[in-house]
Amino acid sequence: MLLTLITFIPLFGALVILAAPKSYIESVKWTALAASAASLALCIPLMIVFPYGEPGFHLAPRLISWIPALGIDYRIGVDGLSLILVVLTALLSSLSILASFSGIQTHQKEFYFFMLILETGMLGTFVALDMFLFFLFWELMLVPMYFIIGVWGGRQRIYASIKFFLYTAFGSALMLLVIFYLYFQAADAMGGVMSFNIENFITLELDPSKQYWLFFAFILAFLIKMPVFPLHTWLPYAHTEAPTAGSVILAGVLLKTGVYGFLRFAVPIFPAAAVAFTPWLMLLALIGIVYGAMLAMVQHDVKRLVAYSSVSHMGLLLAGILSWNAQGLQGGIIQMINHGLSTGALFLIVGMVYERRHTREIDQFGGLAKVMPVYAAFFMIFMLSSIGLPGLNGFVGELLVLIGLMRVSLVWTCIAATGVVLGAAYMLWLYQRMMFGPIKLEANQILRDITRREILVLLPLALLCFAIGFYPAPLQATIEPPVQNIIQAVQPYLPDASPWYELPEIQVDQSGAAGLE
């Protein structure tokens, strides 16, 4: 019941907004915030009752047979991986709605309606355990985001929204074909019993040659959503043209649905293919790390710079996952959460200064720390979080990813570390150009610092960045069972060369001297 309420309260709020008269604009805003905040508040008892450390899915309601003739069930549940993504989704959705109070001035009723529909789609994606139900929620995310970009976006919003729609719809179509193929294969294996239960798909024994083709078609939708080079070209346009809330949700949650789908469905169903494709996927991930960082360094638009940094960061976390060891997988998942917090916060930061100056050109700023000291302080926190400063959340994820890669290949580790160094370069350069130096333009001299509402939006994200940076153990413990399940799925197909996949263990004798075994 708890998961159902968390998922569908935003949908109920959207229906209330739809029925409200357009003259009640203030009521519409607060109704949207209340619905999203109620979903977030219910995440607190969810985190309290969740059985940490236990494998499998939990807190599932009584199974409801939705369409019995086709074997479609209302089957939901959470494990450690989906739990943290549900909480992240509810948090960023609430903060995005609150941040939009001053930024959205036209068609406000429709905007908040789409935001709540989008939240339900994202939450449902992370809790669905029936493949058909998962696909419905996956597609439900597409339509609201298309309108959020296309109606409330910038000058190229139509181009950006159509490109976003075409890319994601193409990947989704292929994924649906594979789902139905697996559905009929599972029915044959079970003596004609029709079911979209994910467990039935995982236990299928597929021919290796077919498995590779099915895996490729299945993960295309997830690679587009991540996005992986060269399937990333929709992302800079969507991020740049979307309103602030749209950019936050895109970076903070929608990109994570691709990683989640890859880990939750693609790897357990096609473990042999996942390992076989690892070198090629790793190549794309490493190219994305360096390519995204280098493009970010030459951007003149702040939002576009942050958008290309997402390409680099998502490549890094994918590289960690493809190491197929505990450190790399944990680092990739933690980096997924970190990216949602820090990059989502950076888009909020950009949106706040855009509302005041109506420009995102870096050259139009300079010396903002003198007139907006609180703004500059928050900007510094999230900038340092993004580049992985020790004591902040980004450091934990990057360190684990690099350790995981080191256990596999020194070359891969060096390339990934290059992206980390470049990330520090473009972020520090961005901060220096915007915050320091003389105030050259008169329009910047009269800028007001951020308001209490804007501080309320940024403060939870800043606190989480420090909390994860100083004490990541609870987050690591939460994702440990899902990580072990993934390792167990791929372990039989990994190479046997121990020096390639394992470092020698360090032994410490009673005198304290350390030596390699």
URVEN-V486268 format. One line per field, one symbol per residue. ss: DSSP state (H for helix, E for strand, L for the rest). burial: # if it has 24 or more other ideal C-beta (glycine too) atoms within 12 Angstrom, else .. A space follows every 50 residues. Layout:
ss=???
burial=???
This chain:
ss=LHHHHHHHHHHHHHHHHHHLLLLLHHHHHHHHHHHHHHHHHHHHHHHHHL LLLLLLLELLLLLEEEEHHHLEEELELELHHHHHHHHHHHHHHHHHHHHH HHHLLLLHHHHHHHHHHHHHHHHHHHHELEHHHHHHHHHHHHHHHHHHHH HHLLLLHHHHHHHHHHHHHHHHHHHHHHHHHHHHHHHHHLLLLLLLEHHH HHLLLLLHHHHHHHHHHHHHHHHHHHLLLLLLHHHHHHHHHLLHHHHHHH HHHHHHHHHHHHHHHHHHHLHHHHHHLHHHHHHHHHHHHHHHHHHHHLLL EHHHHHHHHHHHHHHHHHHHHLLLLHHHHHHHHHHHHHHHHHHHHHHHHH HHHHHHHLLLEHHHLLLHHHHLHHHHHHHHHHHHHHHLLLLLHHHHHHHH HHHHHHLLLHHHHHHHHHHHHHHHHHHHHHHHHHHLLLLLLHHHHLLLLL LHHHHHHHHHHHHHHHHHHHLLHHHHHHHHHHHHHHHHHHHLLLLLLHHH HLLLLEEELLLLLEEEL
burial=.#############.##..#.......##.##########.##..##..# .#....####..........############################## #.##...########################################### ####..#..##.###.###.##.###.######.##.......#####.# ##.#.#....#..################.#################### #########################.##..#################.#. ################################################## #######..#.#.######.##.###.############..######### #########..##.##########.##.###.###........#..#..# ...##.######.###.##..#..##.##########.##...#...... #................
